[in-house]
Amino acid sequence: MTSLRKLGSSDLEVFPLALGGNVFGWTADQAASFAVLDAYTAAGGNFVDTADSYSAWADGNSGGESETIIGRWIAARGNRDDVVIATKVSQHPDHQGLSAATIKAAADASLRRLGTDRIDLYYTHFDKPEVPVAEIIGALDDLVRAGKVRRIGASNISPERLQESLDHSDREGLARYVALQPQYNLVSRDTYEGALQDVAERAGLAAVPYYALASGFLTGKYRPGATVDSPRAGRAAAHLDTERGRRVLTALDEIAAAHGAEIPTVALAWLASRPTVEAPISSARTPEQLPALLAVADLTLTPEELTRLTQASEA
């Protein structure tokens, strides 16, 4: 059984792969979502990532579908204490932004959909620079003090705003971010590496990257001439048109073959090896897609292999 790891400086203990809930209620209906959640937890997984806005973009949805499905699954399995639930605020159609009132109303709505009395990790989904840091942190701190949220995190935030938020928490003795959710993968490194990663490293934050497999490109199924049936196919296939994307695929192919491993496992192993990264996020529409993701917990790449992937993925 893979051991859990502490999430940054927090008391949250998580599996080294977070299960993305963005597909629940979108490309995976409730039955399929339950099957994926069952298979993930049966393998030792305990870290489920969602957001209040998932999946408002799908026809017929209004936002909150993913949380609702996760809540029904928890109720059916009676396993709330065994699962670390992360969700996010700022993008739900009915709760746009990060004003104090919006944060508190959105949290209550998420709690209702999840059918629980607390959110383990509550992220600001997209920072809103027009809202003062003091207002955002103050509202999040109120939720922590009320017992509705255990720990807080940030996603899609600038290095400057992140540092300002941390400084405010430290100065005022308020709840402090423990996790950061950046876009980060082998073909998209620029948004995290540099100033943002430096702030996270200095502050002891755990990075929990999204798009860990670049919308599916790093599964290896996107090849010249191949047609992939996926709503994210266009975004993923675009990497085939870049020299970086082709270099990365070649390196992944050869390293995966050397280990007898799946390509996505190798891509996730590189990401998991990076400074600050604790648990990449990846989603699955079916249980059959999970083994290649879960195997990241047991694959250790050599320093030479890590260097090769790092060099292949330089812009």
Backbone torsions as a table, in degrees:
resi	resn	phi	psi	omega
1	MET	NA	126.9	178.9
2	THR	-64.4	134.4	-179.8
3	SER	-77.3	148.5	177.0
4	LEU	-79.8	162.1	179.5
5	ARG	-129.8	150.4	177.5
6	LYS	-68.0	138.5	178.0
7	LEU	-89.6	99.0	-178.7
8	GLY	59.0	-133.7	-179.4
9	SER	-91.3	6.7	-175.7
10	SER	-84.5	176.9	175.5
11	ASP	-96.5	7.2	178.0
12	LEU	-77.5	130.9	178.0
13	GLU	-113.0	123.0	-170.6
14	VAL	-130.2	154.4	172.6
15	PHE	-69.0	147.8	-175.5
16	PRO	-72.2	5.8	170.6
17	LEU	-134.2	121.5	175.9
18	ALA	-87.2	137.7	179.4
19	LEU	-88.7	118.9	-179.7
20	GLY	-75.9	132.1	-178.9
21	GLY	-98.5	11.2	-176.9
22	ASN	-65.7	-22.8	-177.9
23	VAL	-86.4	-16.3	-177.4
24	PHE	-68.5	122.7	-177.3
25	GLY	83.3	5.8	177.4
26	TRP	-123.0	-86.6	178.4
27	THR	-92.0	-4.6	173.4
28	ALA	-126.7	119.7	178.0
29	ASP	-76.0	-175.4	-173.4
30	GLN	-61.7	-43.3	-178.7
31	ALA	-63.4	-44.5	179.0
32	ALA	-65.2	-39.3	179.4
33	SER	-63.7	-43.4	177.5
34	PHE	-59.6	-42.0	-178.5
35	ALA	-64.1	-40.2	178.9
36	VAL	-67.3	-46.2	179.4
37	LEU	-61.7	-40.5	178.0
38	ASP	-62.9	-44.3	-178.1
39	ALA	-68.1	-39.0	179.1
40	TYR	-63.0	-47.8	-179.0
41	THR	-71.6	-32.5	177.2
42	ALA	-62.5	-28.5	179.4
43	ALA	-86.3	1.8	179.3
44	GLY	105.4	-4.0	-179.9
45	GLY	-69.4	147.0	-180.0
46	ASN	-144.8	7.8	-169.8
47	PHE	-119.5	105.4	-175.5
48	VAL	-112.6	124.9	-175.5
49	ASP	-110.2	129.8	177.2
50	THR	-144.5	-169.0	176.0
51	ALA	-155.9	155.0	-177.6
52	ASP	-66.7	-21.2	-178.0
53	SER	-87.1	-10.7	-179.5
54	TYR	-73.8	125.8	-3.2
55	SER	-124.7	79.1	-176.7
56	ALA	-61.4	-20.3	-176.5
57	TRP	-76.7	-15.5	-176.4
58	ALA	-84.0	144.2	179.9
59	ASP	-54.5	131.1	177.1
60	GLY	86.1	-7.6	-179.6
61	ASN	-96.4	156.3	179.5
62	SER	-125.1	4.4	-176.6
63	GLY	98.5	142.3	-179.6
64	GLY	94.4	-2.4	-178.1
65	GLU	-61.8	-41.6	-179.2
66	SER	-63.2	-47.4	178.8
67	GLU	-59.7	-41.1	-179.6
68	THR	-60.9	-44.9	179.6
69	ILE	-64.5	-44.3	178.2
70	ILE	-61.1	-41.3	178.2
71	GLY	-62.2	-42.1	178.1
72	ARG	-65.2	-38.7	179.0
73	TRP	-65.0	-45.3	178.3
74	ILE	-59.5	-43.6	-179.6
75	ALA	-63.9	-40.8	-178.6
76	ALA	-69.3	-33.9	-176.1
77	ARG	-95.1	-16.6	-179.6
78	GLY	61.7	38.0	-171.5
79	ASN	-119.8	25.9	-174.0
80	ARG	-53.7	-40.5	-175.7
81	ASP	-73.7	-10.1	-178.0
82	ASP	-96.1	-4.2	-172.7
83	VAL	-124.1	135.3	173.6
84	VAL	-94.0	114.4	-176.8
85	ILE	-102.4	123.1	174.4
86	ALA	-111.9	132.8	172.8
87	THR	-140.2	178.0	-168.8
88	LYS	-138.2	158.5	-179.5
89	VAL	-129.6	145.5	169.0
90	SER	132.8	-17.0	-170.9
91	GLN	-116.5	-5.3	-179.8
92	HIS	-63.7	137.8	-177.9
93	PRO	-53.5	-30.8	-179.8
94	ASP	-91.8	-8.1	-176.2
95	HIS	-139.1	64.3	-177.6
96	GLN	-82.7	134.5	173.4
97	GLY	100.9	-173.0	-175.6
98	LEU	-133.1	31.9	171.2
99	SER	-66.1	158.5	-179.0
100	ALA	-58.0	-43.0	-178.9
101	ALA	-64.3	-40.3	179.8
102	THR	-65.1	-45.6	-179.7
103	ILE	-57.8	-44.8	-176.3
104	LYS	-71.0	-40.9	178.1
105	ALA	-66.5	-40.6	-179.9
106	ALA	-65.8	-39.7	179.0
107	ALA	-62.4	-43.9	178.8
108	ASP	-62.2	-39.7	178.4
109	ALA	-65.7	-40.8	177.9
110	SER	-63.5	-42.7	179.4
111	LEU	-60.5	-40.6	178.7
112	ARG	-63.8	-46.4	-178.5
113	ARG	-65.3	-38.8	-179.7
114	LEU	-77.2	-12.9	179.2
115	GLY	63.0	38.6	-176.4
116	THR	-137.1	168.0	-179.0
117	ASP	-99.5	-4.2	178.6
118	ARG	-154.4	148.6	172.9
119	ILE	-102.0	126.8	-175.9
120	ASP	-70.1	-40.8	-178.6
121	LEU	-140.8	117.9	-174.7
122	TYR	-115.7	114.5	-178.0
123	TYR	-98.3	145.4	158.9
124	THR	-76.9	119.9	-169.5
125	HIS	-71.5	-53.0	173.7
126	PHE	-131.0	125.5	179.7
127	ASP	-62.2	148.3	176.8
128	LYS	-121.0	93.7	-173.1
129	PRO	-59.2	-19.8	179.4
130	GLU	-74.4	-13.7	178.6
131	VAL	-96.7	127.7	-179.4
132	PRO	-60.2	141.7	177.1
133	VAL	-53.3	-39.8	-178.1
134	ALA	-59.4	-36.5	-179.8
135	GLU	-70.5	-42.9	-179.2
136	ILE	-65.3	-52.4	-177.9
137	ILE	-64.8	-37.6	178.9
138	GLY	-60.7	-43.4	179.4
139	ALA	-66.9	-42.2	178.5
140	LEU	-64.2	-39.8	178.2
141	ASP	-62.9	-39.8	177.1
142	ASP	-59.6	-40.4	179.1
143	LEU	-65.2	-40.3	178.0
144	VAL	-64.5	-44.9	-179.2
145	ARG	-65.0	-29.5	179.0
146	ALA	-80.3	-6.6	-179.6
147	GLY	81.7	7.2	-179.4
148	LYS	-82.4	-23.3	180.0
149	VAL	-133.0	137.0	178.6
150	ARG	-87.9	-50.5	-178.3
151	ARG	-139.5	158.7	-177.0
152	ILE	-121.7	155.3	179.6
153	GLY	-146.2	173.7	179.6
154	ALA	-131.7	148.7	176.3
155	SER	-137.0	148.5	176.5
156	ASN	51.6	64.3	-176.3
157	ILE	-137.5	148.0	-179.8
158	SER	-77.5	157.1	176.3
159	PRO	-57.1	-38.4	-177.5
160	GLU	-66.2	-45.4	-179.9
161	ARG	-69.5	-35.5	177.5
162	LEU	-63.0	-47.8	179.7
163	GLN	-62.9	-40.6	178.8
164	GLU	-61.9	-39.3	179.5
165	SER	-65.7	-44.8	179.4
166	LEU	-63.6	-42.4	179.8
167	ASP	-63.1	-40.8	179.6
168	HIS	-63.9	-45.0	178.7
169	SER	-58.9	-45.4	-178.5
170	ASP	-65.1	-42.8	-176.4
171	ARG	-67.8	-39.0	-174.6
172	GLU	-96.9	-4.2	-179.2
173	GLY	69.7	37.0	-177.4
174	LEU	-106.2	171.0	177.7
175	ALA	-52.7	142.4	-173.1
176	ARG	-125.0	140.2	177.2
177	TYR	-56.6	135.8	176.5
178	VAL	-113.9	-14.2	-176.0
179	ALA	-140.9	153.1	178.8
180	LEU	-131.3	132.4	-179.9
181	GLN	-114.3	92.8	179.5
182	PRO	-99.0	160.1	166.7
183	GLN	-75.2	126.5	-175.0
184	TYR	-163.3	126.6	175.8
185	ASN	-165.6	-179.1	-174.6
186	LEU	-61.7	-27.1	-179.9
187	VAL	-111.0	9.9	176.7
188	SER	-145.1	81.7	-174.7
189	ARG	-104.6	-21.1	-169.1
190	ASP	-68.9	-27.9	-176.4
191	THR	-73.1	-19.2	-178.1
192	TYR	-113.2	-47.3	-175.6
193	GLU	-65.9	139.4	-177.0
194	GLY	114.1	-133.5	-171.4
195	ALA	-62.4	-41.3	-177.5
196	LEU	-66.2	-45.5	177.4
197	GLN	-62.8	-36.8	179.2
198	ASP	-61.8	-43.3	178.3
199	VAL	-62.8	-45.2	-179.2
200	ALA	-60.6	-42.4	-177.2
201	GLU	-67.1	-44.9	179.2
202	ARG	-62.5	-35.8	-175.0
203	ALA	-88.8	-4.4	-179.2
204	GLY	72.6	27.5	179.4
205	LEU	-81.0	147.0	173.7
206	ALA	-90.5	129.2	175.0
207	ALA	-89.7	133.0	179.2
208	VAL	-125.9	82.8	-168.2
209	PRO	-70.4	140.7	171.3
210	TYR	-101.1	169.2	-171.1
211	TYR	52.6	38.9	-176.2
212	ALA	-60.5	-26.7	177.8
213	LEU	-111.9	22.5	174.1
214	ALA	52.9	53.9	179.3
215	SER	56.9	25.7	177.3
216	GLY	105.2	-13.7	-178.9
217	PHE	-58.7	-38.6	-175.7
218	LEU	-83.0	10.9	168.8
219	THR	-81.0	-17.1	-179.7
220	GLY	88.3	-1.1	-177.2
221	LYS	-82.6	-12.1	178.3
222	TYR	-91.5	112.9	-178.5
223	ARG	-136.0	158.2	177.2
224	PRO	-54.2	127.7	178.5
225	GLY	85.7	-9.3	-179.0
226	ALA	-85.2	145.3	175.2
227	THR	-112.7	125.2	-178.5
228	VAL	-115.4	128.1	179.7
229	ASP	-85.9	92.6	-179.9
230	SER	-155.1	141.4	177.3
231	PRO	-66.4	-12.7	179.5
232	ARG	-104.5	11.3	-172.7
233	ALA	-60.7	-40.4	-177.9
234	GLY	-62.0	-46.0	-179.6
235	ARG	-64.2	-43.2	-178.0
236	ALA	-67.5	-46.5	-175.1
237	ALA	-65.1	-21.6	-179.6
238	ALA	-59.4	-27.2	180.0
239	HIS	-67.5	-21.7	177.7
240	LEU	-64.9	-22.4	-177.8
241	ASP	-85.3	1.3	-179.1
242	THR	-110.8	146.8	177.6
243	GLU	-62.2	-38.3	178.8
244	ARG	-59.8	-46.2	-179.4
245	GLY	-59.8	-42.6	-179.3
246	ARG	-69.1	-38.6	177.3
247	ARG	-62.8	-43.0	-178.8
248	VAL	-64.0	-43.3	179.6
249	LEU	-61.0	-42.5	179.4
250	THR	-60.8	-46.5	179.7
251	ALA	-64.4	-41.8	178.7
252	LEU	-62.1	-43.2	179.7
253	ASP	-56.6	-47.8	-174.0
254	GLU	-72.0	-39.5	-179.7
255	ILE	-71.8	-38.5	176.8
256	ALA	-61.5	-42.9	179.2
257	ALA	-62.5	-38.7	-179.1
258	ALA	-64.4	-29.5	-178.3
259	HIS	-100.0	-6.2	-172.1
260	GLY	62.4	36.5	-175.4
261	ALA	-113.1	164.7	175.2
262	GLU	-79.9	151.3	-179.2
263	ILE	-59.5	-46.6	179.7
264	PRO	-62.4	-30.1	178.0
265	THR	-62.2	-42.8	-179.4
266	VAL	-67.3	-42.5	179.6
267	ALA	-61.4	-41.5	178.7
268	LEU	-70.1	-34.8	179.2
269	ALA	-65.0	-38.7	175.2
270	TRP	-61.1	-46.7	-178.0
271	LEU	-63.0	-42.6	-179.1
272	ALA	-64.3	-22.4	-179.0
273	SER	-82.7	-11.1	-173.3
274	ARG	-75.5	150.6	-180.0
275	PRO	-55.3	136.7	177.8
276	THR	79.5	-19.4	-173.8
277	VAL	-75.0	125.4	179.4
278	GLU	-106.9	-40.3	-174.4
279	ALA	-155.7	98.6	173.6
280	PRO	-60.0	151.8	177.2
281	ILE	-101.5	133.8	172.5
282	SER	-145.7	145.6	-178.2
283	SER	-111.0	161.5	179.6
284	ALA	-142.3	135.2	178.3
285	ARG	-86.8	-22.2	-178.3
286	THR	-138.5	155.1	177.0
287	PRO	-59.8	-28.4	-178.3
288	GLU	-65.4	-22.6	179.4
289	GLN	-81.8	-11.3	-172.2
290	LEU	-74.8	-41.7	-174.1
291	PRO	-52.9	-40.3	-179.6
292	ALA	-66.3	-27.1	178.5
293	LEU	-81.1	-47.9	-177.6
294	LEU	-63.6	-27.3	-177.5
295	ALA	-64.8	-12.5	178.2
296	VAL	-59.9	-28.3	-178.3
297	ALA	-65.9	-20.2	-174.0
298	ASP	-118.1	2.7	-178.7
299	LEU	-103.1	123.0	175.4
300	THR	-115.6	118.8	178.6
301	LEU	-85.2	151.4	178.2
302	THR	-73.8	158.9	175.9
303	PRO	-55.4	-36.1	-179.7
304	GLU	-67.0	-40.3	179.2
305	GLU	-67.0	-40.6	177.9
306	LEU	-63.1	-41.8	179.0
307	THR	-63.5	-41.3	-179.4
308	ARG	-62.1	-43.7	179.3
309	LEU	-66.8	-39.6	179.3
310	THR	-62.9	-43.0	179.9
311	GLN	-69.5	-39.3	179.8
312	ALA	-64.3	-27.4	-175.1
313	SER	-97.2	7.9	175.2
314	GLU	-66.8	141.7	-177.9
315	ALA	-63.4	NA	NA
